[in-house]
Amino acid sequence: MNDSEFRELAAGAALGALSPDDQQRYQAALATNAGRGDEVNADAETAALLAYAATPVTPPASIRASLLERIATTPQNGESYVAPVQTPDESAADAVDGMPQLAEEGSSRHVRAAHAKRPVRPMRILFALAACLALLVGVGLGTAALNDYLNRPASVVALDDIRGADDAQQATVELADGGTATAHWSASLGTAVLVADGIASLPDDETYELWFVRGDTPVSAGVFDAEQGGATALLKGEMHEGDTIAVTVEQAGGSPSGTPTSEPIVAIPTA
C-alpha cells in the first residue's frame, strides 16, 4: 500500500467513513506501519476539532430533506448511482399502448449498459466528504479555530510530535535573570525544541542563537527572538543522541563565523 492510499484510509477512519473492507485493509496496514501513529493521531485530532471548534447550530430543514432524498436513490452496496436515461426509442415504446413491459425492459438494458460503460467508483470519498460536510454544518463552520490549528508554527508542531514519541525527554535549567529554559527532544525523531519562559528581550542588533554542541564542536541550529518574555524555538538540523543543546547571544542574523562568540546562557546535555 502506497503513502497516498494509507493517508486516504487514515482520513476515512478518523471520520468513521470506511467500508468494512477498507476498515480491514486499514487495520492491516496500520499493523505493519506502527511508525505512522503520529499521522493517525493528527487525523483524529482534526476530526475532533471539526466537531468541537464552534457552538453547534441547527441545520436548515432543507439539508435533511435533501439528504433523505439522496439516500433514497443511492444504492447501499458501495456502487455509484446512475439515473436511468430514456432514449428516443424507449420514448416511442412508452407511447405504444399495451407494451409497458417492453419499455421497462428496454430501460433496464440501458441502465445495465450505462453501468458497463461507466466505471464503478467506491463510495469512500463521497462518504468522507459527506461526513466532513455534516461536521462543518453541525459546528457552525468553525473556520477560525480550524485555521489556527492547521497554521500552527513549526516549533509547536514539532513539540507535539516530540511529546508523542516513545523516547520523548526533557530537561529544565534556570536562567541568570530568573527565567527557565526547557529542552524537549526525541532521539528517534532527531528533533529538539527549546521552550523559554521569563527570558529577556534583546536589542534589535542582537539575537539568540541555538547550537548543537557535538563533542567539542558547536553546530548552529538557527536563531530566535523572545517575545513578551517567552519563546518556543525549533532547533534546525538533526539532533544526535548525546548532543548538548546550547544558546548564546549573537549579533542580529547569528554568528558570522559559524561559531559562538559569547559564553552560553543555556547548556542542556541530552545524554
N, C-alpha and C positions, 0 to 999 in steps of 0.2 A: 504494500500500500504506500503510495507516494505522499509527500507532505500536504499537497492540496486536498487530497481525499480525506486525510486524517483531520485537517482543520475544519473541513466541511462537516464531518461526522461529529467532531467535538462541539461545534457550534449548535448543531441539531440536538445533541444530547443535553446541552445546557438549557435549551428551550423546550425539552420534552417532546421533540418533533420527529424522532426516529421511528421508523417502522420496526417490527420485531426482527427482521432480517438484518437491517442496518445496525440495530442495537447489538446484535450478536457479533457483527463484524467489528463494531467499535470496541466492545469489551475485549475481543481477541487482540485487536491492535494495541489497546491500552496495556494489556498484559505483557506485550513484547516491547513496549515503549515507555517504560517506567519513568524515564528521564523527562517526559513531556508533561509531568504533573503540573508545572507552573502554568503551561499553556491552557490546560484543562481548568485550573483554578481561575485563571483570568476570564475565561468564557463564563464560568459560573458567577463570578463577581459582577460581570457586565450585565448578565441576565437579571441578577438580583437588583442591581442598580436601576434597571428599567422598571422593575416592579415597585421600588420604594423611593424613587427620586422626587416624586411630587405628590401633592394631595390628590387622591382618586376623585374622578368626576364621573357622572352618569353619562354614558354614551347615548347619542340620539337613537330613537326607536328605529329609524330607517336603517341603521347599521345592522341591528338584529334581524330585521326583515330581509335585508339583502343577503346576510349570511345564511339564514334558513333557506332562502330560495336557492342559493348556490349549493348547499348541502343536498337539497332535494334532487338536483340534477347532476351531482358529481358521484361517479361510481366509487364505492368504498373498498375496491380491490387493488388500489395503487395505480390504476391506469388513468390516462388523461381522457377527459370527456370530449367527445366530438359530436357536435349537434348535427342532426340529420339535415341534409340539404336536398331539396326536391328538384329534380331535373325536369326539363320540358316534357320528356316522355312520360314521367310519372304524373305530371300535372294533367296530361291528356288522359292517362289511365284513371285518375281520380274522377274525371268528368264522365266516365262511362258508367251508366247505371248497371248495378249487378256485378261489378268487378272490384269491390273494395279490397278483397283478399289479395288479388294480384298486385294492386297498387302497394299494399303493405309489404308484400314480399319484395317488390322492386326497391322500395325504400330501404329495407333491411339489407339487401345486397349492396346498395350504395354505401350504407354505413360501414359494412364489413370491408368494402373496397377502400373507403377512406381510412379506416384503421390500418389496412395493409400498407397504404402509401405513406401514412404519417407515422413516424417512429414514436413508440410509446415511451413517455418520459416518466421517471419516478416522481411521486408527488412530494418528495422530501423538501425540495426547495420551496414549493408552494406552501406546505405546512409551516416551514420555518418563517417565511415571510408573513404568513397569517398570524403566527404566534407573536412575532415582533410587533405587528400592527395592533393586535389586541392589547399587548402590554402597553404600547405607547398611548393608545386611546384611554386605557384604564388609569394611567398615571397622569393624564393631562399634559402629555408631551413635555416631560421634564428635561428639555434640551440643555438648559444652563448647567445643571448638575452633571449631565452626561458629558458635555464638552469639557467640564472641569476634570472629570475622571480620565477621559481619553487624552487630554492635553497635559497630563501630569509631567513635571520636569523629569529629565532622565535620571537625576540623582534620586528622586523619590521612587521611581520605578525600580531602579537598581537596589535601593534599600529594601523594598518589598520582596524582591527576588532573593536577596541575601537572607532575610528573616525566614523565608520559606524553605531554605536549603537545609539539608540534614546536618551539614557541618558548620552551620552559622555560629560565629563567635563575635564577641565584642569586648572592649576594654575602655575604661574611662580614666582620664588624668585631669588634674586641676590646673587651671591656667594661673599665671602670676597675678592677674588682676582680679581673681576670684571666680572667674567663669570655669566651665568644664568643656572638655573635648572628648567625644566618644567615637572610637573607630569601630565600624562594623565590617566584617569580611567573611568570605567563603572561599576556601582554597579550591574547592571543586569547581566553582564558577570563575575563579580568578578575578574576583571583583571586590573592591573595597570602597566604603563611603565614610566620610568624616562628618559628624554632626557636632557643631559647636554652639554653646549656649553661654551668653554673657561674654562674648568675645568683642574686643574693641574695634570700632570702625577706624579705617586708616585714611590718611590724606589722599588726595587724588593722584599724587605721584608715586604711591606705594600700593602694593597688593600682597596678599598671602599666596605663597606657592607651596604646593603639595609635592611630596617626594616619597618614592620607594627607596629605602636605603637597603641595598643588597650587599651584605658583607660590608666592605668599606666604600662601596660605590653608590652614590646617590643618583637616582633616575627621576627626572622631572615627571610629575603626574598632573600638570596643569595648575592654573591659578584660580583663586576665588576671592570674592569680596564679602564682607559682613554687612548685613542689613538689619538695622534695629537690634543689634546685639546678638544676632543668630546667623547660622549658615548651615546648609546641607550640601556637601560637595562630593561629587563622584570623582575618584582618582582615575585619571586616564591611563590606558595601558593595562597590561595584565599583571595582577599581583602574583608573586611567587610565595609559596609557603616559607615562613621564616623571615620575610621582609619586615623592616621597621617602617611604620607609617609616620612621616615627619612633616612639620610645617615650619616654614621660615618666612620672614618679612623681606620682600624684594622690591625693586623698583617696578613701576607700572609696566605690565606686559610680561614680567618674570625676569629671572636672572639672565642677562645677555650671554654669560659664559656657559650656561647649562649646568652650573654647579652652585650650591648655596653660597651666598655672600654674607650670611649672618648666622648666628647660633640658632638652632631650632627652638621654637616656643612650645612645640608639641613633638614628642617622640614616643610612639607606642609600638613595642615589639609584638609580632604576631606568632612568635614561636613559644 
